[in-house]
Amino acid sequence: MSKLFEKFKHSIDVTTPDADELTHGSHPNIAYIILYARNLLTAAAAILFVCSFFFDNLYNILKAVGYFCGAMAYLFELLLLTDCFKKKVPHEEMFMVYCLGPLYLLMGLNYILH
């Protein structure tokens, strides 16, 4: 059990943002919070997707909330990449964020309305 806990702790440490890496932007404190929130939302989305396989009666709700968490994570990624809209980033680099963020919103709405 101890090795499993150590692996879990290491996984958390790896995904925890390093404050020193984010001090170069215009908003270093906000960037740290946004990165941390993005990682939490991504983890929440993954957990909700896995849980949806085990709860048939909550399948659509868990998937919808998971997709909304994913969409919020992409919004936070957009804020990080553009330094809260202060920096212009080429569209080629932003293609995934522009496509998958709204797509996650549409998929979440589909699970709510379905």
C-alpha positions as CSV (number, residue, x, y, z in Angstrom):
1,M,0.0,0.0,0.0
2,S,2.9,2.3,0.7
3,K,4.3,2.0,-2.9
4,L,0.9,2.8,-4.3
5,F,0.6,5.9,-2.1
6,E,4.1,7.0,-3.1
7,K,3.2,6.6,-6.8
8,F,0.1,8.6,-6.3
9,K,2.0,11.3,-4.4
10,H,4.6,11.5,-7.2
11,S,1.8,11.9,-9.8
12,I,0.3,14.8,-7.9
13,D,3.8,16.4,-7.5
14,V,4.4,16.1,-11.3
15,T,1.1,17.8,-12.2
16,T,1.4,20.5,-9.6
17,P,2.6,23.7,-11.4
18,D,6.0,25.1,-10.5
19,A,5.6,28.8,-9.5
20,D,9.1,29.6,-10.7
21,E,8.2,28.7,-14.3
22,L,5.3,31.1,-14.4
23,T,7.0,34.3,-13.1
24,H,8.0,35.4,-16.6
25,G,4.4,36.5,-17.7
26,S,2.5,39.7,-17.1
27,H,0.3,37.9,-14.5
28,P,2.5,35.5,-12.6
29,N,0.2,34.9,-9.6
30,I,-2.9,34.6,-11.8
31,A,-1.1,32.2,-14.2
32,Y,-0.2,29.9,-11.3
33,I,-3.8,29.8,-10.1
34,I,-5.1,29.2,-13.7
35,L,-2.6,26.4,-14.3
36,Y,-3.5,24.7,-11.0
37,A,-7.3,25.1,-11.8
38,R,-6.7,23.7,-15.3
39,N,-5.0,20.6,-13.9
40,L,-7.7,20.1,-11.3
41,L,-10.5,20.4,-14.0
42,T,-8.6,18.0,-16.3
43,A,-8.3,15.5,-13.4
44,A,-12.0,16.0,-12.5
45,A,-13.0,15.4,-16.1
46,A,-11.0,12.2,-16.3
47,I,-12.5,10.9,-13.0
48,L,-16.0,11.7,-14.1
49,F,-15.5,9.9,-17.4
50,V,-14.3,6.8,-15.6
51,C,-17.1,7.0,-13.0
52,S,-19.7,7.2,-15.8
53,F,-18.9,3.6,-16.8
54,F,-19.9,2.4,-13.3
55,F,-23.1,4.3,-12.8
56,D,-25.7,3.6,-15.5
57,N,-28.3,5.9,-14.0
58,L,-25.9,8.9,-13.8
59,Y,-24.1,8.2,-17.1
60,N,-25.4,11.2,-19.0
61,I,-25.0,13.6,-16.1
62,L,-21.4,12.5,-15.3
63,K,-20.4,12.7,-19.0
64,A,-22.0,16.2,-19.4
65,V,-20.2,17.5,-16.3
66,G,-17.0,15.9,-17.4
67,Y,-17.2,17.6,-20.8
68,F,-18.0,20.9,-19.1
69,C,-14.9,20.5,-16.9
70,G,-12.9,19.8,-20.0
71,A,-14.2,22.9,-21.8
72,M,-13.3,25.0,-18.8
73,A,-9.8,23.4,-18.8
74,Y,-9.4,24.5,-22.4
75,L,-10.6,28.0,-21.5
76,F,-7.9,28.2,-18.9
77,E,-5.4,26.8,-21.4
78,L,-6.4,29.7,-23.7
79,L,-5.8,32.1,-20.9
80,L,-2.4,30.6,-20.1
81,L,-1.2,30.6,-23.7
82,T,-2.2,34.2,-24.4
83,D,-1.1,35.4,-21.0
84,C,-4.7,36.5,-20.2
85,F,-5.2,37.9,-23.8
86,K,-2.1,40.1,-23.5
87,K,0.0,38.1,-26.0
88,K,-0.8,37.3,-29.6
89,V,-0.3,33.6,-30.4
90,P,-0.4,32.3,-34.0
91,H,-3.6,30.5,-34.9
92,E,-1.6,27.4,-35.8
93,E,-0.6,26.9,-32.2
94,M,-4.1,27.6,-30.9
95,F,-6.0,25.3,-33.3
96,M,-6.6,22.5,-30.7
97,V,-7.8,25.0,-28.1
98,Y,-10.1,26.7,-30.6
99,C,-11.6,23.5,-31.8
100,L,-11.8,21.2,-28.8
101,G,-13.0,23.8,-26.2
102,P,-16.3,24.6,-28.1
103,L,-16.6,20.9,-29.1
104,Y,-16.5,19.9,-25.4
105,L,-19.3,22.4,-24.7
106,L,-21.4,21.0,-27.5
107,M,-20.8,17.4,-26.4
108,G,-21.8,18.3,-22.8
109,L,-25.0,19.9,-24.1
110,N,-25.7,16.8,-26.1
111,Y,-25.5,14.6,-23.0
112,I,-27.8,16.9,-21.1
113,L,-30.4,17.1,-23.9
114,H,-30.1,13.4,-24.7
